[in-house]
Amino acid sequence: MTSKNQNESPLGSKIESSGYSLLRDPRFNKGLAFTEKERDAHYIRGLLPPACITQELQEKKLMNNIRQYQLPLQRYMAMMELEERNERLFYRLLIDNVEELLPIVYTPTVGEACQKYGSIFRRPQGLFISLKEKGKILEVLKNWPEKSIQVIVVTDGERILGLGDLGCQVKDFTPVLAIIYETLLKALLCLPITIDVGTNNENLLGDEFYIGLRQKRATGQEYAELLHEFMTAVKQNYGEKVLIQFEDFANHNAFELLAKYGTTHLVFNDDIQAGTGIAELIALQMSKESKVPLEETRRKIWLVDSKGLIVSSRKESLQHFKQPWAHEHEPVGTLLDAVKAIKPTALIGSSGVGKTFTKEVVEAMASFNEKPIILALSNPTSQSECTAAEAYNWSKGQAIFASGSPFDPVEYNGKTFVPGQANNAYIFPGFGLGLVISGAIRVHDDMLLAASEALANQVTPENFDKGLIYPPFSNIRTISAHIAANVAAKAYDLGLATRLPRPQNLVKYAESCMYTPVYRSYR
C-alpha cells in the first residue's frame, strides 16, 4: 500500500486527459492553478483565463464563497459541486476546515440532502443495485471504473440517521461516508453502494421525483437472496480482503447480516457494533479492565426501549439482541421512572427518537450525580434526545455532554461549556485503515475496543477541563492514525493479519498511507 496514486511518480504525475477533457476531469483538474508550462504541454492554453493562482488562494476564495450562503443545504451543494469538478481542492478544503465543513457534508446537513435527493440529483456517486439487477450483480460491479476497491459502504436505506426509511434517496449518504474515508485515507479506494429493495415510505412512493423502485420493501427470501448474491459478487470481484461497512440497515436485518457474513467476509456495522452495541462494548471493556465475568458486567448496564425498562419478565417477547440485557427488576414504564429507580451515572441515547431526555430526566440525573454523563447521540439535530443548552441548563452546569449532531458552545452562570460531538466519523475511517494496512481477514470485537481505547487516549487534560470527553475534530488525521495503528496491532495479536512483515511503527505507517490533497506537477 502506498500514499501515492498508481499513476504518480517522483518526477510528476502522468495524467489520462488533455485539452478540454482535462478541465472536465475532477481527478486531475486544477483550474487556474495550471502553470504556463502545463497549459502548453496539455493543450489547455486559451481554455483558461491568463491568471495562474495557487491552490491556497483557490481555497481562500472558495471558503469565502461558501460562507456567503445562508442555508446549510446551499453550502452542501456547493461542496458537492466542487467535488465534481476538482477532487483535490475539495479534499483540501475539507481537511483544512474539517470542524466547519464536516457538519455541512455530514450530519446534520446530509439528512436534509437525503430527504431532498430526488430534487437535487445531479450525477450518480457510487452504484445502485436494485431488485432489477438480481442475477446480474457481478456484472453491475464490473461496470464501476475503479477496479482496486478496498472499502465498500453499503446501505438499503431503511433506517437513515433518525429519519427512517428513505429508500433510494439515501444515495447522498453513502457517498458522504466514502468522502470521510477518503478525506483522511484516499489510498483506501472506497465505493458507495445503495441496495434498492423498495421503500415503505408512502411520501416517497407518491413523489413524482422519487428515483428508486416504486414498490413496498422486499422481505424474507427475496431480500436474503439479493443480499447473498451481492455479498458473493463483492468477494468474487474485489477479493477476500475488501472491507464492507453495513450502514443504516434496520435492526431486524442488521444483526442477521452481521451474524451471517461476519465469519466469511471482512464486515462491520458501526450502527450496531458501535451504536446499539454500545452496551455490549462497554460491558466487554469493563470485564477486560476489572477481570470480572462478562455476564456480571452486563448487569451494570440497563436498557430502556419504547415499552420501558428491559427486565427479565419481558424476556420472552424481546428481540434476541435485547435478551442479554433483561435483568431482574420490577417493570418500569417510562425513562424518567427508570432513571429514578436505577440511578445511572451515564445516560446514552441512540434510539433515533428526539426529545426523550426531558427536563425532569436531566434534573433526576443531576440529583444523584455530581457530573452526570448525558450522551444524546441520535441524528439529525431534530432527533437529538436533548440539546446542549438543555443539558447544561437543566443540570445547572453539572452535565458532561456530547451529542451526535454538533451544537454551539453554551454560556451558563458565567461559564462557557463546549459540547462534544460523539460522531462515528471519529472511529470508522481509522478503523477501516487499520484493517486494510494489516490485511485483516475478519473483524473482531476486540478491534472495536482497540479503536475506542486509541480515541480515549487522545483526550488531553485540557479537553477534560473544558468538559470534553472527545478530542477536537480538527485533530482527526492524527486521531485516525493512532486508531488505525491500534486496530492493526490487535489484528496482528489475534492472528487475523495477513500483511507481512508487520511494520515496525504502525502509527508512522498509517500516516504514510494517508491522503495529502496538494496539487501535483504534471509532465
Backbone torsions as a table, in degrees:
resi	resn	phi	psi	omega
1	MET	NA	139.9	-175.6
2	THR	-134.9	155.0	178.3
3	SER	-81.0	-7.1	178.5
4	LYS	-95.9	147.9	171.7
5	ASN	-69.6	158.5	-174.2
6	GLN	-61.1	-26.7	-175.2
7	ASN	-99.7	21.4	179.5
8	GLU	-108.7	152.2	176.4
9	SER	-141.6	162.3	179.7
10	PRO	-58.4	-23.9	-178.2
11	LEU	-83.1	-7.8	-175.9
12	GLY	134.6	172.0	-175.6
13	SER	-96.6	134.3	168.9
14	LYS	-79.9	141.7	179.9
15	ILE	-125.2	153.9	-173.0
16	GLU	-93.3	-11.6	-175.2
17	SER	-117.1	163.6	173.4
18	SER	-153.0	164.8	177.4
19	GLY	61.4	-144.7	-175.9
20	TYR	-58.9	-37.1	-178.1
21	SER	-66.1	-29.2	178.1
22	LEU	-62.5	-40.0	-179.3
23	LEU	-72.5	-11.9	177.7
24	ARG	-105.5	4.7	-179.9
25	ASP	-101.5	105.4	-174.4
26	PRO	-63.1	-21.3	-180.0
27	ARG	-68.6	-31.6	-172.2
28	PHE	-121.3	-12.2	-178.4
29	ASN	-64.0	133.5	176.6
30	LYS	-120.7	4.1	-179.7
31	GLY	59.0	-133.8	-177.3
32	LEU	-74.5	1.8	178.2
33	ALA	-84.4	-5.4	174.0
34	PHE	-62.4	132.4	179.9
35	THR	-76.8	168.2	177.2
36	GLU	-58.1	-43.2	-179.1
37	LYS	-63.6	-42.0	179.9
38	GLU	-67.0	-35.5	179.9
39	ARG	-64.0	-36.2	177.1
40	ASP	-74.6	-44.4	-173.9
41	ALA	-67.1	-27.9	-173.3
42	HIS	-117.4	20.3	168.9
43	TYR	61.2	39.7	178.0
44	ILE	-117.9	5.8	175.4
45	ARG	-62.3	132.3	-177.7
46	GLY	89.7	-16.0	177.9
47	LEU	-87.7	-6.8	178.8
48	LEU	-129.2	154.4	169.7
49	PRO	-58.9	160.9	-172.5
50	PRO	-70.0	-21.2	-176.2
51	ALA	-66.0	141.5	170.9
52	CYS	-114.1	120.2	-179.0
53	ILE	-124.4	161.4	-176.3
54	THR	-82.9	163.4	174.1
55	GLN	-62.1	-36.4	180.0
56	GLU	-61.2	-42.3	179.6
57	LEU	-70.4	-35.6	174.3
58	GLN	-60.3	-43.7	179.7
59	GLU	-61.0	-45.2	-179.9
60	LYS	-60.1	-45.1	-179.1
61	LYS	-63.0	-45.5	-176.4
62	LEU	-68.5	-38.3	176.9
63	MET	-64.0	-38.9	175.3
64	ASN	-60.8	-43.0	179.9
65	ASN	-64.3	-45.8	-177.7
66	ILE	-62.3	-38.3	-179.2
67	ARG	-69.7	-14.8	178.4
68	GLN	-75.3	-24.3	-179.1
69	TYR	-70.3	139.4	-178.1
70	GLN	-84.9	-33.2	-173.8
71	LEU	-100.9	136.7	176.9
72	PRO	-55.6	-36.7	-179.1
73	LEU	-65.8	-33.1	175.5
74	GLN	-65.6	-40.3	177.9
75	ARG	-66.2	-40.0	177.8
76	TYR	-59.1	-48.4	-178.2
77	MET	-65.4	-35.6	176.7
78	ALA	-63.2	-39.7	178.5
79	MET	-67.8	-42.4	-179.6
80	MET	-66.2	-36.3	177.2
81	GLU	-66.5	-36.0	176.4
82	LEU	-63.9	-42.3	179.5
83	GLU	-60.5	-34.1	-178.1
84	GLU	-72.3	-18.9	-178.3
85	ARG	-114.6	-21.2	-175.6
86	ASN	-156.2	91.0	-174.1
87	GLU	-61.6	-46.3	-174.4
88	ARG	-65.8	-37.1	178.3
89	LEU	-69.3	-37.4	176.4
90	PHE	-58.3	-50.9	-178.0
91	TYR	-69.7	-31.9	176.0
92	ARG	-62.1	-45.9	177.4
93	LEU	-59.5	-45.8	-175.0
94	LEU	-67.4	-40.8	-179.9
95	ILE	-68.5	-43.0	-176.2
96	ASP	-76.6	-18.9	-176.4
97	ASN	-131.4	41.3	-168.2
98	VAL	-63.7	-38.4	-178.2
99	GLU	-68.4	-33.9	179.6
100	GLU	-77.9	-38.9	-170.9
101	LEU	-95.3	-21.5	-179.2
102	LEU	-60.1	-42.5	176.2
103	PRO	-64.4	-16.2	178.1
104	ILE	-84.9	-44.9	-177.9
105	VAL	-89.6	-11.1	-179.2
106	TYR	-128.0	-149.8	-179.6
107	THR	-68.5	137.4	9.4
108	PRO	-95.5	-12.1	-169.2
109	THR	-66.2	-32.5	-177.6
110	VAL	-62.5	-25.6	176.2
111	GLY	-62.3	-44.2	177.1
112	GLU	-65.3	-38.9	179.5
113	ALA	-62.4	-40.0	178.3
114	CYS	-63.7	-43.1	-178.8
115	GLN	-63.0	-30.9	-176.2
116	LYS	-106.8	15.3	-172.0
117	TYR	-59.7	-38.0	-179.8
118	GLY	-60.2	-29.7	-178.7
119	SER	-87.2	-25.7	-175.4
120	ILE	-109.5	9.1	-179.1
121	PHE	-54.8	130.1	-179.2
122	ARG	-116.7	-67.9	178.3
123	ARG	-145.3	153.1	-177.5
124	PRO	-67.2	138.8	173.6
125	GLN	-122.2	96.5	-174.9
126	GLY	103.3	-168.7	-174.0
127	LEU	-109.0	147.0	169.7
128	PHE	-109.7	125.2	175.6
129	ILE	-124.3	114.6	-177.2
130	SER	-115.6	179.0	177.2
131	LEU	-60.3	-22.8	177.5
132	LYS	-65.7	-22.3	-178.2
133	GLU	-93.8	7.2	178.7
134	LYS	-58.1	129.5	-176.3
135	GLY	89.8	-7.4	-177.2
136	LYS	-129.5	16.9	-171.1
137	ILE	-65.6	-39.7	177.3
138	LEU	-59.7	-40.9	178.1
139	GLU	-62.7	-39.7	178.7
140	VAL	-64.6	-44.6	178.8
141	LEU	-58.6	-37.0	-179.3
142	LYS	-70.1	-16.2	177.7
143	ASN	-74.2	-18.9	178.7
144	TRP	-71.6	131.1	-170.6
145	PRO	-69.1	-30.2	-179.1
146	GLU	-85.8	124.9	-173.7
147	LYS	-97.1	-17.1	-173.5
148	SER	-101.0	50.9	-178.0
149	ILE	-70.0	134.3	178.4
150	GLN	-111.9	-25.0	-179.4
151	VAL	-134.3	135.2	173.2
152	ILE	-120.2	127.3	172.2
153	VAL	-105.3	117.4	-173.4
154	VAL	-126.8	142.0	176.5
155	THR	-143.9	157.9	171.6
156	ASP	-109.9	7.3	170.5
157	GLY	73.4	14.0	-173.2
158	GLU	-83.9	-24.2	-176.0
159	ARG	-142.2	72.8	-174.7
160	ILE	-88.0	119.6	-177.3
161	LEU	47.8	-132.5	174.8
162	GLY	-103.0	21.3	-172.2
163	LEU	-97.7	-8.9	177.6
164	GLY	84.1	-147.3	-173.4
165	ASP	-79.6	110.1	177.3
166	LEU	-110.7	7.2	176.2
167	GLY	52.0	-132.1	-177.9
168	CYS	-75.7	-12.0	-178.0
169	GLN	-78.0	3.3	170.1
170	VAL	-68.9	-6.5	-165.4
171	LYS	-64.5	-14.1	173.1
172	ASP	-86.6	-5.2	-176.4
173	PHE	-89.8	-49.6	179.8
174	THR	-63.1	-38.1	174.4
175	PRO	-61.6	-33.6	179.4
176	VAL	-66.5	-39.3	175.6
177	LEU	-63.3	-38.8	175.8
178	ALA	-63.0	-39.1	178.3
179	ILE	-60.9	-41.8	-179.5
180	ILE	-65.7	-41.9	172.7
181	TYR	-54.8	-50.1	-170.7
182	GLU	-75.8	-25.0	175.7
183	THR	-56.9	-38.4	-178.5
184	LEU	-95.5	-35.3	-161.3
185	LEU	-135.1	54.8	-173.9
186	LYS	-54.8	-24.6	177.6
187	ALA	-62.6	-23.8	174.8
188	LEU	-81.6	103.1	179.3
189	LEU	-74.0	115.5	-168.7
190	CYS	-114.7	134.7	-178.1
191	LEU	-118.8	116.3	174.1
192	PRO	-85.0	136.1	-177.6
193	ILE	-134.5	134.4	171.3
194	THR	-109.0	127.0	173.3
195	ILE	-95.2	114.9	-177.1
196	ASP	-103.4	106.1	177.3
197	VAL	-112.2	17.6	-176.7
198	GLY	103.8	-177.5	179.1
199	THR	-148.1	148.6	174.5
200	ASN	-100.0	9.9	179.4
201	ASN	-83.4	106.2	-175.4
202	GLU	-63.6	-32.8	179.0
203	ASN	-62.4	-40.2	179.1
204	LEU	-70.2	-42.2	-178.5
205	LEU	-62.4	-26.8	179.4
206	GLY	-97.0	3.9	-176.8
207	ASP	-90.3	120.9	-177.8
208	GLU	-64.8	-19.1	180.0
209	PHE	-95.1	1.6	-178.9
210	TYR	-65.0	135.8	-171.1
211	ILE	-103.5	0.2	-176.6
212	GLY	-101.3	-172.0	176.5
213	LEU	-63.9	132.6	178.9
214	ARG	-94.5	75.9	178.2
215	GLN	-158.5	160.7	175.9
216	LYS	-66.1	156.4	-177.6
217	ARG	-60.3	134.6	171.3
218	ALA	-70.9	144.2	179.7
219	THR	-136.9	-179.5	172.6
220	GLY	59.8	-136.4	-174.0
221	GLN	-63.9	-39.2	-179.2
222	GLU	-60.8	-43.2	178.7
223	TYR	-66.9	-47.9	-176.7
224	ALA	-61.2	-39.6	-179.0
225	GLU	-66.4	-40.4	179.1
226	LEU	-64.9	-44.7	-180.0
227	LEU	-65.6	-36.3	179.9
228	HIS	-68.5	-40.4	176.4
229	GLU	-61.5	-41.0	178.9
230	PHE	-62.1	-49.2	-177.5
231	MET	-63.9	-38.1	177.8
232	THR	-65.8	-43.4	-178.1
233	ALA	-67.2	-36.7	179.1
234	VAL	-60.7	-47.6	-179.9
235	LYS	-65.9	-39.2	-179.2
236	GLN	-64.7	-37.7	-174.5
237	ASN	-86.0	-35.7	-172.7
238	TYR	-115.9	-5.6	175.0
239	GLY	96.9	173.8	-173.8
240	GLU	-64.4	-30.7	-169.5
241	LYS	-102.5	13.7	174.3
242	VAL	-71.2	132.8	-178.5
243	LEU	-88.7	128.4	178.9
244	ILE	-113.4	117.5	176.4
245	GLN	-101.1	112.0	173.5
246	PHE	-75.8	128.3	-174.6
247	GLU	-129.7	123.0	172.1
248	ASP	57.2	41.9	164.4
249	PHE	-82.0	146.4	175.5
250	ALA	-64.4	150.9	-173.4
251	ASN	-54.6	-37.9	-174.9
252	HIS	-64.8	-23.1	174.4
253	ASN	-99.1	-33.7	-173.0
254	ALA	-61.2	-47.9	-178.2
255	PHE	-65.6	-40.7	-179.1
256	GLU	-65.5	-42.8	-180.0
257	LEU	-64.1	-42.1	-179.1
258	LEU	-65.7	-42.3	179.6
259	ALA	-66.3	-39.1	-175.6
260	LYS	-71.7	-41.2	-172.3
261	TYR	-106.3	-3.8	179.2
262	GLY	-65.1	-21.7	-179.7
263	THR	-96.1	-7.8	-176.7
264	THR	-120.9	-17.1	-177.1
265	HIS	-133.7	163.7	174.1
266	LEU	-88.2	93.7	-172.8
267	VAL	-133.0	151.6	166.4
268	PHE	-152.8	163.3	179.8
269	ASN	-135.0	105.9	-174.0
270	ASP	-72.9	-10.7	177.6
271	ASP	-78.4	-35.3	-177.6
272	ILE	-108.9	-20.6	176.0
273	GLN	-89.9	-23.6	174.7
274	ALA	-130.7	21.2	179.1
275	GLY	-128.7	-93.8	174.1
276	THR	-58.4	-29.4	-179.7
277	GLY	-81.5	7.7	177.1
278	ILE	-52.1	-44.5	-177.0
279	ALA	-58.6	-44.7	-178.3
280	GLU	-65.8	-40.6	-179.9
281	LEU	-67.1	-38.6	176.5
282	ILE	-62.7	-44.8	179.3
283	ALA	-62.2	-41.4	177.9
284	LEU	-61.6	-44.5	-179.3
285	GLN	-66.3	-40.9	177.5
286	MET	-61.5	-41.4	178.7
287	SER	-64.6	-41.8	-179.7
288	LYS	-62.9	-42.8	-176.2
289	GLU	-78.7	-34.1	-174.1
290	SER	-98.2	-9.6	-176.2
291	LYS	63.2	21.8	177.8
292	VAL	-93.8	141.6	-178.8
293	PRO	-56.5	147.2	-176.9
294	LEU	-57.7	-39.0	-179.0
295	GLU	-59.8	-32.9	-179.9
296	GLU	-76.8	-40.6	-179.9
297	THR	-69.9	-28.5	175.2
298	ARG	-59.9	-31.8	-177.8
299	ARG	-72.0	-7.3	176.1
300	LYS	-87.0	-4.9	-174.3
301	ILE	-121.8	130.2	-178.6
302	TRP	-118.5	142.5	178.3
303	LEU	-114.5	145.3	174.6
304	VAL	-124.0	130.3	175.1
305	ASP	-118.3	-165.2	-174.9
306	SER	-64.5	-18.2	-179.3
307	LYS	-101.5	4.6	177.5
308	GLY	111.1	-161.3	-178.3
309	LEU	-63.2	136.1	178.5
310	ILE	-82.8	110.8	-175.7
311	VAL	-127.9	165.8	-171.9
312	SER	-62.2	-29.7	-179.7
313	SER	-68.2	-14.8	177.8
314	ARG	-96.5	0.2	-166.7
315	LYS	-56.4	-40.6	-175.2
316	GLU	-64.8	-27.5	-176.3
317	SER	-96.8	-0.8	-175.5
318	LEU	-84.6	149.3	169.3
319	GLN	-63.0	152.1	-170.5
320	HIS	-59.1	-33.6	-176.2
321	PHE	-76.4	-12.3	176.5
322	LYS	-92.2	-18.5	-171.1
323	GLN	-60.2	-37.4	178.1
324	PRO	-62.8	-13.7	-175.9
325	TRP	-104.9	11.0	178.6
326	ALA	-87.3	92.2	-175.6
327	HIS	-94.3	165.3	178.7
328	GLU	-70.4	117.6	176.0
329	HIS	-173.8	153.7	176.2
330	GLU	-68.1	152.0	179.9
331	PRO	-58.3	140.1	177.5
332	VAL	-132.9	125.6	-168.3
333	GLY	-88.1	-24.9	-174.7
334	THR	-125.3	160.5	177.6
335	LEU	-62.8	-42.4	-179.7
336	LEU	-59.7	-47.1	179.3
337	ASP	-65.1	-35.2	177.6
338	ALA	-65.1	-44.1	178.6
339	VAL	-60.7	-44.1	179.9
340	LYS	-65.3	-34.9	-177.7
341	ALA	-77.9	-42.5	-173.7
342	ILE	-87.0	-32.3	-176.1
343	LYS	55.1	60.2	-177.5
344	PRO	-74.0	157.8	174.9
345	THR	-88.7	-22.7	-179.0
346	ALA	-135.4	142.0	178.1
347	LEU	-122.5	116.6	-174.1
348	ILE	-118.1	118.8	-179.6
349	GLY	-104.1	123.0	177.9
350	SER	-143.8	29.5	-175.4
351	SER	-90.1	-15.1	-175.4
352	GLY	80.1	9.5	179.7
353	VAL	-106.2	118.6	-175.4
354	GLY	-76.7	158.7	171.9
355	LYS	63.5	23.4	-179.2
356	THR	-83.0	-22.7	174.8
357	PHE	-88.2	86.8	-175.9
358	THR	-78.2	172.6	177.6
359	LYS	-56.2	-42.8	-178.7
360	GLU	-65.8	-37.6	179.3
361	VAL	-66.1	-47.3	-179.2
362	VAL	-66.0	-41.0	177.5
363	GLU	-61.8	-38.4	177.7
364	ALA	-64.6	-43.4	177.7
365	MET	-59.3	-41.3	-178.6
366	ALA	-72.9	-20.6	-177.0
367	SER	-73.3	-24.8	179.7
368	PHE	-125.1	12.8	173.3
369	ASN	-132.3	131.1	175.0
370	GLU	-66.2	-38.6	178.8
371	LYS	-132.7	79.5	-179.9
372	PRO	-66.6	135.4	177.9
373	ILE	-91.9	118.5	-178.9
374	ILE	-117.9	109.5	-179.2
375	LEU	-114.9	103.4	179.8
376	ALA	-98.2	87.7	-165.7
377	LEU	-91.1	-11.4	-173.8
378	SER	-71.7	143.0	178.9
379	ASN	-117.9	161.0	-9.2
380	PRO	-74.9	-163.5	-174.1
381	THR	-55.4	-38.5	-177.9
382	SER	-63.6	-21.8	-178.9
383	GLN	-101.5	4.3	179.4
384	SER	-63.4	140.4	-176.8
385	GLU	-62.7	-30.7	170.6
386	CYS	-162.9	165.2	178.2
387	THR	-89.7	167.0	176.9
388	ALA	-62.4	-43.5	-179.7
389	ALA	-60.1	-41.8	179.1
390	GLU	-63.7	-44.8	-178.5
391	ALA	-60.9	-45.9	-177.9
392	TYR	-71.9	-41.6	-178.5
393	ASN	-69.6	-46.3	-177.7
394	TRP	-68.3	-28.4	178.8
395	SER	-92.2	3.4	-177.0
396	LYS	57.6	41.3	176.2
397	GLY	79.5	8.7	-177.8
398	GLN	-85.2	-25.4	-167.6
399	ALA	-69.6	142.9	162.9
400	ILE	-98.6	113.6	-167.6
401	PHE	-119.9	141.5	168.7
402	ALA	-147.8	154.1	-174.8
403	SER	-140.7	162.3	178.1
404	GLY	-73.5	-38.7	176.2
405	SER	-100.5	152.2	-175.9
406	PRO	-73.6	144.2	172.3
407	PHE	-127.6	149.3	178.2
408	ASP	-71.6	158.8	174.5
409	PRO	-55.4	151.7	-176.1
410	VAL	-121.6	132.1	176.4
411	GLU	-94.9	124.1	176.9
412	TYR	-141.5	122.7	175.3
413	ASN	54.0	41.9	176.5
414	GLY	81.5	2.7	-179.1
415	LYS	-120.3	141.1	178.1
416	THR	-97.2	124.2	177.6
417	PHE	-105.3	132.3	-179.8
418	VAL	-106.9	106.1	-178.1
419	PRO	-70.4	141.3	176.3
420	GLY	-85.6	157.6	175.2
421	GLN	-110.7	112.2	179.6
422	ALA	-85.5	79.3	-171.1
423	ASN	-108.4	136.2	-180.0
424	ASN	-64.5	-13.5	176.6
425	ALA	-65.9	-17.6	172.4
426	TYR	-64.9	-33.2	-168.6
427	ILE	-102.6	-53.1	-162.2
428	PHE	-66.7	-32.1	178.1
429	PRO	-66.3	-44.9	177.8
430	GLY	-66.7	-36.3	177.8
431	PHE	-62.1	-46.7	179.0
432	GLY	-62.8	-41.9	179.4
433	LEU	-63.2	-40.0	178.9
434	GLY	-61.5	-39.8	177.9
435	LEU	-65.8	-41.4	-176.2
436	VAL	-72.0	-44.9	-175.9
437	ILE	-70.0	-20.1	176.6
438	SER	-92.0	-10.4	-175.1
439	GLY	67.2	32.8	-177.9
440	ALA	-60.5	145.4	-179.6
441	ILE	-107.3	-15.2	177.2
442	ARG	-146.7	156.5	175.6
443	VAL	-99.4	135.4	179.1
444	HIS	-122.2	146.1	-179.9
445	ASP	-55.4	-32.2	179.7
446	ASP	-63.0	-25.8	176.5
447	MET	-69.6	-37.9	176.5
448	LEU	-64.6	-40.0	176.1
449	LEU	-64.5	-39.0	178.4
450	ALA	-62.3	-39.5	177.5
451	ALA	-64.3	-42.6	179.9
452	SER	-65.0	-40.9	178.4
453	GLU	-63.0	-41.5	179.7
454	ALA	-64.3	-39.0	177.4
455	LEU	-65.1	-46.2	-179.6
456	ALA	-60.4	-36.1	-178.5
457	ASN	-69.7	-13.4	178.6
458	GLN	-86.8	-6.2	179.2
459	VAL	-82.1	124.6	-175.8
460	THR	-96.0	163.1	173.9
461	PRO	-55.6	-34.6	178.5
462	GLU	-64.5	-37.1	176.6
463	ASN	-64.0	-45.0	179.6
464	PHE	-60.3	-38.6	-180.0
465	ASP	-61.1	-27.8	178.6
466	LYS	-90.1	4.0	-178.2
467	GLY	82.9	13.3	-178.5
468	LEU	-91.0	136.0	173.4
469	ILE	-111.1	6.1	172.9
470	TYR	-126.1	148.7	175.5
471	PRO	-72.6	161.9	178.4
472	PRO	-60.3	139.3	-178.0
473	PHE	-69.1	-17.0	177.3
474	SER	-62.7	-18.8	178.8
475	ASN	-95.6	20.0	-169.0
476	ILE	-60.8	-31.9	-178.6
477	ARG	-69.9	-41.2	175.2
478	THR	-65.0	-43.8	178.6
479	ILE	-58.3	-46.8	-177.5
480	SER	-65.0	-35.0	178.4
481	ALA	-64.0	-41.6	179.4
482	HIS	-70.3	-36.5	175.7
483	ILE	-64.5	-45.9	179.6
484	ALA	-58.8	-42.7	-179.2
485	ALA	-63.9	-42.5	-178.9
486	ASN	-66.8	-40.5	179.1
487	VAL	-67.2	-43.4	178.7
488	ALA	-62.7	-43.1	179.1
489	ALA	-59.1	-41.4	179.2
490	LYS	-66.3	-37.7	177.6
491	ALA	-61.0	-42.2	177.1
492	TYR	-65.1	-43.7	-178.6
493	ASP	-62.0	-35.8	-177.7
494	LEU	-84.8	-2.7	-178.6
495	GLY	73.8	23.2	-178.7
496	LEU	-104.4	2.4	-179.4
497	ALA	-93.7	144.1	-179.9
498	THR	-119.5	-8.8	-178.5
499	ARG	-84.7	107.9	-175.3
500	LEU	-123.4	148.1	-2.2
501	PRO	-74.8	161.7	178.3
502	ARG	-66.2	129.5	177.5
503	PRO	-58.3	140.8	-178.4
504	GLN	-65.1	-41.0	179.8
505	ASN	-121.4	101.2	-173.9
506	LEU	-70.1	-31.2	178.2
507	VAL	-64.7	-48.6	179.4
508	LYS	-64.2	-36.4	179.0
509	TYR	-66.2	-41.9	177.5
510	ALA	-61.5	-43.2	178.8
511	GLU	-61.7	-36.7	-178.7
512	SER	-68.1	-19.7	-179.2
513	CYS	-92.0	-3.2	-177.3
514	MET	-80.3	157.3	-174.7
515	TYR	-85.4	132.0	172.8
516	THR	-116.4	106.5	-169.2
517	PRO	-86.9	44.9	175.1
518	VAL	-86.8	152.9	178.8
519	TYR	-64.9	144.6	175.4
520	ARG	-98.0	153.5	171.0
521	SER	-82.2	133.8	-178.1
522	TYR	-102.8	132.9	179.1
523	ARG	-79.4	NA	NA
